[in-house]
Amino acid sequence: MTRFFDGIRLEHHWLASSGGRRLGLNDTDIGATFQFPFLRQATPIRVTPGFGVQVWDGPVSPLPVPDPLHLVASPDLPPRTYQAYLDTTWNPQFTPWLGGEFGARVGVYSDFSKVTQDSLRIPSYGLAVLSFSPSFQIKAGIMYLDRNDVKLLPAGGVIWNPNSDTRLEILFPNPRVLRRLTTVGTTDWWYYVRGDYGGGAWTVRRKYTGDVERIDYNDLRAALGLEFQRTGGLEGFVEVGLAFERKVIYVESPEDNFRASNVVFLGAGLAF
C-alpha cells in the first residue's frame, strides 16, 4: 500500500559575503512530497510542490583606485529571487538488474517583479541503473539543467557499498562518500564528504535600467557533513564547505558578468 503523504523537507544554505568580490547568499527551500501508484510498478511517482527564496548580499567589488576601502555597487542583483515549482520523480525497477531514475521540475524562477516566459524552467534528468549486486550499481544518463549558460550535463557513475558502514557514490556531478559514525537507538549517524554543481537561473529586473534580464548563478561546492537517519523517516544534516568558481552571468548584458570570491558556506536540512 503506497503511503500518500511522504513527508516535508526544509533546507537552508548560507554563503558568506566576504573577499574582494563579495556576493553573499541565504538560500532556503521547502517542499512536501506525495506519492501516487503508477503503471503497476512497486515504486510510486513522487510529486513535490515546493518553494524557495534566495536572499542576495551583493555583488560588490573594490574599485581599482588609490583608496582600496572605497567600495561601489557592482552589477546588481535584486534583494531576493524566488522559485515556485512542482517536482516529479519516478524510480522504476524494470527487471532485477535494470532500473531507472527519472525526474522533471516545472517551476517559475524570478524576482517576481515581472514574470515572463523566460521565468518558466523545466530542469530534468534521466538515468539508467544497472544493479550487479545489492552493493554495486552503475548509473548513466543526462541532466537538463535548463540554465542559460549550461543546458546539459552528463550524469552517472558508480555506487558501491563495500560494507554496511561505507557507501561510495562516485557520481558526476554530485559525488559523495559516506561512513557510518555510530548508531544510537534507532538513529544512524553518518559523516560524509561531497561535491556539487550549485546555482540556478532566474529572471530579474535590473536596478538602474528597469529591464528584465535572464541571469545565472553558478558555483562548485565541496563540503564535509554529518547526517542522521532515524527509523520511521526523520532525517537531517549539517555541513560546512567551500564554494568556488562562483559566477553571475547576465545574458542580455554580458559586460556585467561577475566572478565572485571563493567563500565558506554552511548548510542544514531536516526531513520528516
Backbone as CSV, one residue per row, in Angstrom:
resi,resn,N_x,N_y,N_z,CA_x,CA_y,CA_z,C_x,C_y,C_z
1,MET,0.848,-1.186,0.000,0.000,0.000,0.000,0.894,1.249,0.000
2,THR,0.731,2.087,-1.003,1.525,3.304,-1.115,1.038,4.354,-0.125
3,ARG,1.958,4.889,0.654,1.615,5.960,1.587,1.479,7.259,0.807
4,PHE,0.346,7.937,0.950,0.067,9.127,0.149,1.001,10.278,0.514
5,PHE,1.070,10.614,1.787,1.932,11.724,2.219,3.267,11.161,2.679
6,ASP,4.351,11.623,2.057,5.661,11.031,2.337,6.550,11.927,3.189
7,GLY,6.176,13.185,3.413,6.975,13.992,4.319,7.224,15.406,3.835
8,ILE,7.843,16.188,4.710,8.195,17.584,4.456,9.713,17.728,4.566
9,ARG,10.279,18.521,3.681,11.722,18.750,3.658,11.998,20.250,3.724
10,LEU,12.960,20.637,4.564,13.386,22.031,4.697,14.906,22.076,4.664
11,GLU,15.468,22.938,3.791,16.918,23.082,3.691,17.291,24.559,3.645
12,HIS,18.460,24.852,4.209,18.980,26.219,4.149,20.487,26.177,3.964
13,HIS,20.994,27.046,3.088,22.432,27.209,2.901,22.784,28.696,2.998
14,TRP,23.848,28.959,3.722,24.373,30.316,3.891,25.760,30.382,3.295
15,LEU,25.962,31.305,2.345,27.265,31.560,1.751,27.746,32.916,2.233
16,ALA,28.948,32.945,2.785,29.471,34.163,3.392,29.646,35.272,2.365
17,SER,29.435,36.506,2.813,29.713,37.687,1.992,31.092,38.194,2.382
18,SER,32.117,37.691,1.703,33.491,38.025,2.078,34.370,38.007,0.838
19,GLY,35.602,38.471,1.000,36.538,38.526,-0.104,36.473,39.858,-0.827
20,GLY,37.358,40.039,-1.781,37.409,41.296,-2.520,36.243,41.502,-3.456
21,ARG,35.650,40.400,-3.909,34.485,40.486,-4.804,33.332,39.771,-4.111
22,ARG,32.604,40.541,-3.309,31.657,39.962,-2.364,30.334,39.607,-3.030
23,LEU,29.825,38.429,-2.663,28.478,38.021,-3.040,28.002,37.001,-2.012
24,GLY,27.179,37.476,-1.065,26.629,36.592,-0.046,25.274,36.057,-0.467
25,LEU,24.884,34.947,0.140,23.629,34.307,-0.247,23.067,33.523,0.927
26,ASN,21.768,33.712,1.191,20.981,32.842,2.059,19.930,32.164,1.190
27,ASP,20.007,30.853,1.093,19.172,30.086,0.167,18.333,29.097,0.965
28,THR,17.015,29.268,0.942,16.090,28.428,1.698,15.113,27.753,0.753
29,ASP,14.850,26.457,1.001,13.924,25.713,0.148,13.085,24.788,1.019
30,ILE,11.781,24.717,0.729,10.871,23.845,1.465,9.964,23.134,0.476
31,GLY,9.672,21.866,0.751,8.790,21.108,-0.118,8.082,20.012,0.660
32,ALA,6.935,19.573,0.157,6.167,18.471,0.734,5.944,17.429,-0.355
33,THR,6.197,16.159,-0.046,6.174,15.099,-1.049,4.962,14.198,-0.870
34,PHE,4.327,13.873,-2.009,3.182,12.975,-2.056,3.478,11.860,-3.057
35,GLN,2.891,10.671,-2.822,3.177,9.511,-3.655,1.898,8.980,-4.294
36,PHE,2.051,8.528,-5.550,0.918,8.006,-6.303,1.339,6.730,-7.030
37,PRO,0.520,5.663,-6.972,0.839,4.456,-7.742,0.890,4.781,-9.234
38,PHE,1.755,4.040,-9.972,1.931,4.335,-11.390,2.309,3.071,-12.144
39,LEU,1.526,2.739,-13.159,1.796,1.637,-14.088,2.066,0.312,-13.376
40,ARG,1.400,0.094,-12.272,1.511,-1.157,-11.523,2.939,-1.469,-11.076
41,GLN,3.768,-0.452,-11.042,5.128,-0.623,-10.555,5.139,-0.574,-9.027
42,ALA,6.131,-1.259,-8.436,6.261,-1.220,-6.981,6.687,0.152,-6.492
43,THR,7.361,0.908,-7.363,7.808,2.251,-6.984,6.798,3.283,-7.475
44,PRO,6.282,4.124,-6.593,5.291,5.123,-6.991,5.940,6.341,-7.632
45,ILE,5.118,7.169,-8.245,5.547,8.509,-8.640,5.512,9.404,-7.401
46,ARG,6.555,10.199,-7.234,6.639,11.127,-6.111,6.494,12.549,-6.643
47,VAL,5.556,13.283,-6.092,5.266,14.648,-6.528,5.512,15.592,-5.353
48,THR,6.335,16.622,-5.609,6.728,17.548,-4.546,6.473,18.984,-4.967
49,PRO,5.411,19.621,-4.483,5.318,21.076,-4.638,6.281,21.741,-3.663
50,GLY,6.979,22.774,-4.143,7.976,23.409,-3.285,8.126,24.882,-3.578
51,PHE,8.822,25.550,-2.673,9.055,26.985,-2.808,10.426,27.303,-2.233
52,GLY,11.154,28.184,-2.913,12.471,28.586,-2.444,12.652,30.086,-2.544
53,VAL,13.523,30.613,-1.697,13.853,32.040,-1.733,15.357,32.182,-1.555
54,GLN,15.949,33.068,-2.343,17.371,33.397,-2.241,17.491,34.869,-1.842
55,VAL,18.184,35.121,-0.751,18.434,36.486,-0.288,19.888,36.811,-0.617
56,TRP,20.084,37.792,-1.502,21.410,38.122,-2.015,22.017,39.304,-1.264
57,ASP,23.303,39.233,-1.033,24.070,40.336,-0.455,25.193,40.665,-1.430
58,GLY,24.960,41.643,-2.293,25.929,41.986,-3.332,25.310,41.777,-4.706
59,PRO,26.149,41.760,-5.729,27.613,41.729,-5.706,28.240,43.107,-5.492
60,VAL,29.407,43.094,-4.835,30.189,44.301,-4.582,31.657,43.965,-4.806
61,SER,32.366,44.860,-5.508,33.802,44.665,-5.712,34.519,45.986,-5.492
62,PRO,35.812,45.963,-5.099,36.549,47.205,-4.856,36.925,47.895,-6.154
63,LEU,36.919,49.215,-6.109,37.377,49.996,-7.264,38.903,49.936,-7.386
64,PRO,39.433,49.872,-8.590,40.887,49.932,-8.764,41.386,51.377,-8.697
65,VAL,41.206,52.002,-7.529,41.627,53.386,-7.317,42.543,53.410,-6.098
66,PRO,43.254,54.532,-5.844,44.201,54.549,-4.724,43.582,54.208,-3.380
67,ASP,42.313,54.543,-3.172,41.678,54.240,-1.890,41.048,52.848,-1.967
68,PRO,41.691,51.801,-1.448,41.162,50.446,-1.592,39.937,50.191,-0.733
69,LEU,39.616,51.087,0.196,38.446,50.901,1.042,37.190,51.495,0.433
70,HIS,37.326,52.162,-0.689,36.184,52.793,-1.326,35.485,51.767,-2.213
71,LEU,34.327,51.330,-1.763,33.588,50.305,-2.488,32.399,50.921,-3.207
72,VAL,32.095,50.404,-4.383,30.932,50.862,-5.123,30.112,49.656,-5.533
73,ALA,28.868,49.925,-5.894,27.991,48.854,-6.342,28.495,48.275,-7.656
74,SER,28.495,46.968,-7.742,28.867,46.252,-8.949,27.590,45.917,-9.711
75,PRO,27.696,45.158,-10.808,26.485,44.687,-11.477,25.474,44.167,-10.458
76,ASP,24.241,44.628,-10.578,23.294,44.475,-9.481,22.505,43.181,-9.567
77,LEU,22.048,42.750,-8.393,21.055,41.699,-8.243,19.934,42.239,-7.364
78,PRO,18.715,41.738,-7.524,17.646,42.155,-6.617,17.911,41.608,-5.220
79,PRO,17.281,42.179,-4.203,17.494,41.653,-2.849,17.094,40.186,-2.719
80,ARG,16.066,39.775,-3.484,15.568,38.403,-3.370,15.173,37.864,-4.744
81,THR,15.379,36.575,-4.911,14.782,35.831,-6.020,14.016,34.651,-5.426
82,TYR,13.129,34.081,-6.247,12.237,33.030,-5.750,12.113,31.925,-6.793
83,GLN,11.648,30.772,-6.310,11.221,29.728,-7.222,10.024,29.008,-6.622
84,ALA,9.014,28.819,-7.435,7.840,28.036,-7.072,7.745,26.913,-8.091
85,TYR,7.697,25.672,-7.633,7.864,24.561,-8.565,7.035,23.346,-8.165
86,LEU,6.911,22.431,-9.128,6.316,21.115,-8.915,7.318,20.088,-9.431
87,ASP,7.813,19.281,-8.515,8.852,18.292,-8.803,8.198,16.921,-8.929
88,THR,8.546,16.167,-9.973,8.024,14.818,-10.173,9.182,13.863,-10.404
89,THR,9.245,12.775,-9.620,10.302,11.783,-9.783,9.697,10.384,-9.818
90,TRP,10.395,9.495,-10.516,9.959,8.096,-10.625,11.195,7.228,-10.780
91,ASN,11.321,6.200,-9.934,12.470,5.296,-9.964,11.992,3.861,-10.196
92,PRO,11.599,3.532,-11.418,11.062,2.191,-11.681,12.153,1.122,-11.663
93,GLN,11.740,-0.117,-11.388,12.629,-1.277,-11.476,12.028,-2.219,-12.515
94,PHE,12.588,-2.199,-13.731,12.016,-2.956,-14.838,12.317,-4.445,-14.722
95,THR,13.526,-4.779,-14.323,13.945,-6.163,-14.092,14.799,-6.167,-12.830
96,PRO,15.180,-7.354,-12.312,16.046,-7.356,-11.128,17.367,-6.615,-11.323
97,TRP,17.819,-6.469,-12.568,19.119,-5.827,-12.798,19.027,-4.474,-13.495
98,LEU,17.857,-4.118,-14.037,17.707,-2.866,-14.780,16.621,-1.993,-14.167
99,GLY,17.013,-0.788,-13.807,16.062,0.187,-13.296,16.304,1.543,-13.920
100,GLY,15.602,2.524,-13.423,15.744,3.876,-13.943,15.496,4.904,-12.864
101,GLU,15.992,6.097,-13.097,15.715,7.248,-12.242,15.362,8.415,-13.150
102,PHE,14.134,8.902,-13.016,13.645,9.966,-13.886,13.034,11.070,-13.032
103,GLY,13.248,12.309,-13.464,12.679,13.426,-12.730,12.542,14.654,-13.604
104,ALA,11.534,15.449,-13.314,11.328,16.718,-14.013,10.724,17.706,-13.028
105,ARG,11.132,18.948,-13.162,10.637,20.018,-12.295,10.122,21.149,-13.169
106,VAL,8.870,21.505,-12.994,8.281,22.645,-13.689,8.165,23.773,-12.676
107,GLY,8.813,24.903,-12.969,8.814,25.968,-11.983,8.944,27.346,-12.583
108,VAL,8.585,28.334,-11.783,8.764,29.743,-12.123,9.906,30.269,-11.264
109,TYR,10.932,30.828,-11.926,12.151,31.289,-11.267,12.320,32.765,-11.589
110,SER,12.122,33.631,-10.588,12.057,35.063,-10.867,12.189,35.844,-9.573
111,ASP,12.420,37.161,-9.701,12.278,38.030,-8.532,10.830,38.469,-8.353
112,PHE,9.950,38.017,-9.246,8.506,38.271,-9.220,8.147,39.734,-9.419
113,SER,9.116,40.571,-9.818,8.745,41.928,-10.219,7.975,41.883,-11.534
114,LYS,8.338,40.935,-12.389,7.610,40.655,-13.610,7.968,39.247,-14.052
115,VAL,6.952,38.436,-14.306,7.159,37.061,-14.752,6.973,37.004,-16.259
116,THR,7.960,36.452,-16.955,7.907,36.309,-18.406,8.010,34.832,-18.762
117,GLN,7.954,34.539,-20.062,8.086,33.151,-20.486,9.467,32.590,-20.145
118,ASP,10.470,33.465,-20.024,11.805,33.010,-19.642,11.888,32.643,-18.163
119,SER,10.878,33.045,-17.375,10.863,32.680,-15.957,10.515,31.209,-15.758
120,LEU,9.887,30.599,-16.765,9.491,29.193,-16.682,10.675,28.307,-17.047
121,ARG,11.041,27.406,-16.148,12.133,26.469,-16.392,11.668,25.053,-16.097
122,ILE,12.264,24.087,-16.812,11.898,22.679,-16.634,13.177,21.844,-16.519
123,PRO,13.968,22.011,-15.467,15.123,21.128,-15.284,14.668,19.684,-15.080
124,SER,15.426,18.748,-15.613,15.017,17.350,-15.577,16.234,16.444,-15.710
125,TYR,16.016,15.158,-15.526,17.103,14.189,-15.651,16.534,12.810,-15.961
126,GLY,17.379,11.960,-16.510,17.037,10.574,-16.757,18.287,9.722,-16.702
127,LEU,18.231,8.627,-15.933,19.378,7.735,-15.800,18.931,6.284,-15.872
128,ALA,19.744,5.457,-16.509,19.596,4.014,-16.426,20.423,3.514,-15.251
129,VAL,19.886,2.519,-14.532,20.559,1.983,-13.350,20.760,0.487,-13.544
130,LEU,22.009,0.057,-13.596,22.360,-1.356,-13.719,22.809,-1.859,-12.360
131,SER,22.097,-2.858,-11.822,22.405,-3.403,-10.497,23.092,-4.753,-10.668
132,PHE,24.383,-4.789,-10.389,25.138,-6.030,-10.498,25.048,-6.859,-9.226
133,SER,24.740,-6.189,-8.121,24.526,-6.842,-6.834,23.848,-5.824,-5.937
134,PRO,23.343,-6.244,-4.763,22.753,-5.250,-3.857,23.725,-4.160,-3.426
135,SER,25.029,-4.393,-3.590,26.017,-3.424,-3.117,26.744,-2.690,-4.234
136,PHE,26.407,-2.971,-5.504,27.149,-2.349,-6.603,26.202,-1.998,-7.748
137,GLN,26.196,-0.710,-8.115,25.355,-0.217,-9.206,26.166,0.696,-10.113
138,ILE,25.751,0.728,-11.376,26.273,1.697,-12.329,25.098,2.520,-12.843
139,LYS,25.280,3.847,-12.859,24.255,4.750,-13.370,24.820,5.541,-14.544
140,ALA,23.977,5.778,-15.543,24.409,6.570,-16.697,23.203,7.280,-17.285
141,GLY,23.375,8.572,-17.587,22.270,9.327,-18.157,22.660,10.763,-18.419
142,ILE,21.672,11.638,-18.312,21.886,13.043,-18.643,21.027,13.913,-17.733
143,MET,21.528,15.103,-17.451,20.785,16.107,-16.693,20.565,17.324,-17.580
144,TYR,19.317,17.770,-17.649,18.977,19.001,-18.356,18.776,20.080,-17.303
145,LEU,19.764,20.968,-17.165,19.720,21.994,-16.124,18.797,23.146,-16.476
146,ASP,18.582,23.378,-17.755,17.745,24.480,-18.238,18.213,25.826,-17.682
147,ARG,19.536,26.004,-17.634,20.096,27.314,-17.316,20.505,27.998,-18.616
148,ASN,20.896,29.239,-18.510,21.266,29.992,-19.708,22.674,29.651,-20.191
149,ASP,23.583,29.427,-19.251,24.977,29.169,-19.612,25.232,27.694,-19.883
150,VAL,24.717,26.824,-19.029,24.903,25.379,-19.171,23.530,24.731,-19.252
151,LYS,23.247,24.114,-20.376,21.955,23.457,-20.563,21.988,21.996,-20.134
152,LEU,23.014,21.264,-20.579,23.073,19.818,-20.388,24.359,19.417,-19.683
153,LEU,24.265,18.369,-18.867,25.437,17.751,-18.267,25.283,16.236,-18.349
154,PRO,26.361,15.512,-18.656,26.300,14.060,-18.490,26.179,13.739,-17.010
155,ALA,25.555,12.627,-16.698,25.353,12.253,-15.300,25.567,10.756,-15.155
156,GLY,26.087,10.368,-14.003,26.245,8.946,-13.742,27.539,8.621,-13.045
157,GLY,27.773,7.320,-12.910,28.953,6.830,-12.225,28.656,5.522,-11.528
158,VAL,29.311,5.319,-10.403,29.262,4.051,-9.679,28.820,4.297,-8.246
159,ILE,27.950,3.415,-7.741,27.610,3.374,-6.321,28.060,2.022,-5.785
160,TRP,28.884,2.068,-4.746,29.445,0.834,-4.191,29.391,0.895,-2.678
161,ASN,28.811,-0.153,-2.080,28.787,-0.307,-0.629,29.719,-1.463,-0.264
162,PRO,31.001,-1.197,-0.019,31.921,-2.292,0.285,31.586,-3.019,1.580
163,ASN,30.898,-2.336,2.491,30.406,-2.959,3.718,29.232,-2.141,4.217
164,SER,28.619,-2.593,5.310,27.396,-1.940,5.791,27.652,-0.558,6.374
165,ASP,28.920,-0.208,6.605,29.244,1.082,7.214,29.834,2.088,6.236
166,THR,29.953,1.729,4.973,30.591,2.599,3.984,29.762,2.634,2.710
167,ARG,29.598,3.827,2.161,28.875,3.986,0.899,29.648,4.973,0.026
168,LEU,29.997,4.533,-1.168,30.732,5.359,-2.120,29.810,5.695,-3.283
169,GLU,29.486,6.962,-3.433,28.663,7.434,-4.551,29.578,8.228,-5.480
170,ILE,30.267,7.537,-6.357,31.224,8.171,-7.263,30.448,8.594,-8.508
171,LEU,29.723,9.685,-8.380,28.775,10.138,-9.396,29.122,11.549,-9.849
172,PHE,28.906,11.815,-11.112,29.013,13.171,-11.650,27.599,13.673,-11.934
173,PRO,27.250,14.894,-11.519,28.122,15.958,-10.991,28.060,16.119,-9.473
174,ASN,27.572,15.095,-8.748,27.375,15.258,-7.301,27.910,14.053,-6.532
175,PRO,29.236,13.862,-6.496,29.804,12.719,-5.774,29.662,12.877,-4.262
176,ARG,29.631,11.705,-3.600,29.535,11.711,-2.141,30.117,10.409,-1.593
177,VAL,30.840,10.506,-0.499,31.386,9.344,0.200,30.923,9.424,1.647
178,LEU,30.269,8.342,2.129,29.698,8.328,3.471,30.307,7.202,4.290
179,ARG,30.436,7.459,5.594,30.916,6.460,6.537,30.059,6.538,7.794
180,ARG,29.545,5.365,8.242,28.733,5.352,9.451,29.599,5.687,10.661
181,LEU,29.147,6.668,11.431,29.867,7.079,12.630,29.462,6.241,13.832
182,THR,28.149,6.115,14.042,27.633,5.338,15.161,26.139,5.132,14.958
183,THR,25.565,4.272,15.772,24.120,4.078,15.828,23.677,4.253,17.268
184,VAL,22.738,5.156,17.477,22.205,5.426,18.808,20.720,5.097,18.785
185,GLY,20.347,4.012,19.465,18.959,3.581,19.420,18.577,3.185,18.006
186,THR,17.594,3.877,17.450,17.160,3.607,16.071,17.666,4.663,15.096
187,THR,18.669,5.434,15.508,19.188,6.518,14.667,20.615,6.212,14.232
188,ASP,20.830,6.199,12.919,22.167,6.046,12.354,22.775,7.421,12.102
189,TRP,24.033,7.593,12.501,24.773,8.830,12.256,25.896,8.543,11.268
190,TRP,25.957,9.367,10.223,26.960,9.206,9.175,27.714,10.523,9.000
191,TYR,28.993,10.439,8.663,29.701,11.629,8.194,30.046,11.430,6.726
192,TYR,30.211,12.532,6.013,30.387,12.428,4.569,31.219,13.589,4.042
193,VAL,31.760,13.384,2.863,32.320,14.453,2.039,31.573,14.409,0.714
194,ARG,31.358,15.567,0.132,30.583,15.598,-1.105,31.023,16.756,-1.982
195,GLY,30.667,16.669,-3.243,30.833,17.763,-4.185,29.520,18.034,-4.884
196,ASP,29.400,19.222,-5.484,28.126,19.581,-6.110,28.343,20.709,-7.109
197,TYR,27.525,20.710,-8.146,27.449,21.841,-9.068,26.234,22.649,-8.656
198,GLY,26.464,23.795,-8.011,25.375,24.557,-7.429,24.928,25.708,-8.304
199,GLY,23.893,26.389,-7.822,23.420,27.580,-8.521,22.016,27.440,-9.059
200,GLY,21.686,28.324,-10.007,20.354,28.341,-10.595,20.242,29.444,-11.627
201,ALA,19.020,29.663,-12.096,18.755,30.695,-13.106,17.414,31.346,-12.802
202,TRP,17.332,32.666,-13.040,16.130,33.437,-12.749,15.981,34.565,-13.771
203,THR,14.803,35.152,-13.812,14.618,36.432,-14.494,14.483,37.510,-13.421
204,VAL,15.178,38.639,-13.630,15.196,39.704,-12.627,15.064,41.056,-13.321
205,ARG,14.606,42.034,-12.565,14.554,43.410,-13.063,15.810,44.143,-12.612
206,ARG,16.545,44.705,-13.572,17.772,45.428,-13.253,17.445,46.731,-12.534
207,LYS,18.275,47.068,-11.569,18.010,48.212,-10.695,18.070,49.533,-11.442
208,TYR,19.058,49.718,-12.303,19.308,51.034,-12.893,18.592,51.246,-14.224
209,THR,18.355,50.178,-14.963,17.689,50.325,-16.262,16.218,49.955,-16.216
210,GLY,15.818,49.145,-15.242,14.444,48.668,-15.186,14.155,47.532,-16.144
211,ASP,15.165,47.076,-16.888,14.963,45.987,-17.840,14.865,44.651,-17.105
212,VAL,14.068,43.737,-17.673,14.002,42.371,-17.166,15.058,41.543,-17.891
213,GLU,15.889,40.854,-17.121,17.023,40.145,-17.706,17.115,38.729,-17.147
214,ARG,17.645,37.843,-17.970,17.920,36.472,-17.549,19.313,36.404,-16.924
215,ILE,19.408,35.753,-15.773,20.704,35.599,-15.110,20.904,34.143,-14.694
216,ASP,22.171,33.765,-14.589,22.588,32.512,-13.962,23.474,32.842,-12.778
217,TYR,23.376,32.030,-11.738,24.420,31.977,-10.712,24.930,30.540,-10.679
218,ASN,26.220,30.356,-10.906,26.824,29.031,-10.934,27.988,28.978,-9.958
219,ASP,28.149,27.838,-9.305,29.338,27.623,-8.483,29.629,26.131,-8.372
220,LEU,30.807,25.824,-7.855,31.192,24.467,-7.480,31.333,24.430,-5.969
221,ARG,30.936,23.290,-5.359,30.949,23.203,-3.901,31.586,21.897,-3.442
222,ALA,32.338,21.986,-2.360,32.893,20.818,-1.679,32.569,20.965,-0.201
223,ALA,32.072,19.894,0.421,31.582,20.013,1.794,31.920,18.775,2.606
224,LEU,32.020,18.986,3.912,32.141,17.930,4.911,30.918,18.031,5.805
225,GLY,30.214,16.901,5.999,28.961,16.995,6.719,28.685,15.820,7.632
226,LEU,27.631,15.970,8.416,27.135,14.950,9.333,25.639,14.824,9.103
227,GLU,25.162,13.589,8.925,23.730,13.390,8.740,23.237,12.268,9.641
228,PHE,21.933,12.306,9.933,21.330,11.241,10.727,20.091,10.729,10.016
229,GLN,19.798,9.453,10.248,18.623,8.803,9.681,17.986,7.961,10.777
230,ARG,16.763,8.312,11.126,16.059,7.583,12.183,15.012,6.670,11.565
231,THR,14.910,5.462,12.087,13.860,4.554,11.643,12.504,5.217,11.850
232,GLY,11.702,5.242,10.805,10.427,5.938,10.862,10.399,7.180,10.005
233,GLY,11.567,7.594,9.471,11.550,8.633,8.454,12.225,9.942,8.786
234,LEU,12.488,10.242,10.066,13.119,11.518,10.394,14.589,11.478,9.995
235,GLU,15.047,12.500,9.275,16.453,12.577,8.897,16.857,14.035,8.764
236,GLY,18.166,14.276,8.805,18.653,15.644,8.690,20.150,15.666,8.477
237,PHE,20.689,16.871,8.262,22.124,17.013,8.037,22.577,18.407,8.434
238,VAL,23.876,18.522,8.715,24.568,19.805,8.836,25.888,19.654,8.100
239,GLU,26.372,20.743,7.497,27.608,20.642,6.733,28.301,21.993,6.659
240,VAL,29.588,21.935,6.381,30.393,23.124,6.143,31.238,22.846,4.914
241,GLY,31.428,23.882,4.093,32.166,23.643,2.868,32.702,24.917,2.251
242,LEU,33.228,24.753,1.051,33.793,25.853,0.280,33.065,25.941,-1.050
243,ALA,32.621,27.154,-1.404,32.035,27.428,-2.716,33.063,28.195,-3.539
244,PHE,33.347,27.705,-4.746,34.369,28.327,-5.589,33.895,28.319,-7.042
245,GLU,34.685,28.946,-7.908,34.280,29.121,-9.314,32.880,29.739,-9.382
246,ARG,32.689,30.816,-8.618,31.375,31.442,-8.489,31.212,32.523,-9.559
247,LYS,30.124,32.435,-10.313,29.907,33.368,-11.411,28.447,33.793,-11.459
248,VAL,28.235,35.084,-11.724,26.908,35.597,-12.086,26.968,35.969,-13.561
249,ILE,26.064,35.415,-14.343,26.058,35.624,-15.790,24.790,36.374,-16.173
250,TYR,24.968,37.497,-16.861,23.861,38.306,-17.364,23.746,38.041,-18.865
251,VAL,22.642,37.448,-19.284,22.510,37.015,-20.676,22.434,38.207,-21.617
252,GLU,21.602,39.196,-21.298,21.437,40.351,-22.175,22.543,41.394,-22.003
253,SER,23.261,41.351,-20.889,24.324,42.338,-20.627,25.596,41.612,-20.202
254,PRO,26.235,40.873,-21.106,27.405,40.072,-20.715,28.567,40.899,-20.188
255,GLU,28.587,42.199,-20.492,29.654,43.037,-19.954,29.558,43.167,-18.435
256,ASP,28.400,42.831,-17.859,28.220,42.902,-16.412,28.542,41.588,-15.699
257,ASN,28.932,40.562,-16.433,29.239,39.280,-15.796,30.203,39.472,-14.631
258,PHE,29.961,38.741,-13.548,30.664,38.975,-12.287,31.222,37.661,-11.757
259,ARG,32.503,37.650,-11.421,33.134,36.489,-10.787,33.339,36.805,-9.308
260,ALA,32.674,36.055,-8.440,32.711,36.318,-7.002,33.850,35.549,-6.336
261,SER,34.237,36.035,-5.170,35.303,35.396,-4.396,34.860,34.029,-3.878
262,ASN,35.836,33.149,-3.689,35.577,31.874,-3.027,35.175,32.139,-1.576
263,VAL,34.179,31.396,-1.084,33.702,31.631,0.283,33.378,30.314,0.974
264,VAL,33.363,30.383,2.298,32.882,29.285,3.127,31.355,29.293,3.123
265,PHE,30.751,28.104,3.177,29.297,28.045,3.322,28.922,27.040,4.404
266,LEU,27.733,27.245,4.975,27.137,26.346,5.956,25.789,25.888,5.430
267,GLY,25.434,24.649,5.720,24.146,24.132,5.282,23.523,23.253,6.347
268,ALA,22.197,23.179,6.338,21.470,22.313,7.259,20.133,21.965,6.633
269,GLY,19.615,20.799,6.995,18.327,20.386,6.461,17.658,19.390,7.381
270,LEU,16.338,19.295,7.241,15.540,18.377,8.048,14.399,17.855,7.191
271,ALA,14.139,16.553,7.286,13.013,15.941,6.576,12.269,15.040,7.550
272,PHE,10.948,15.109,7.511,10.144,14.309,8.441,8.771,14.021,7.837
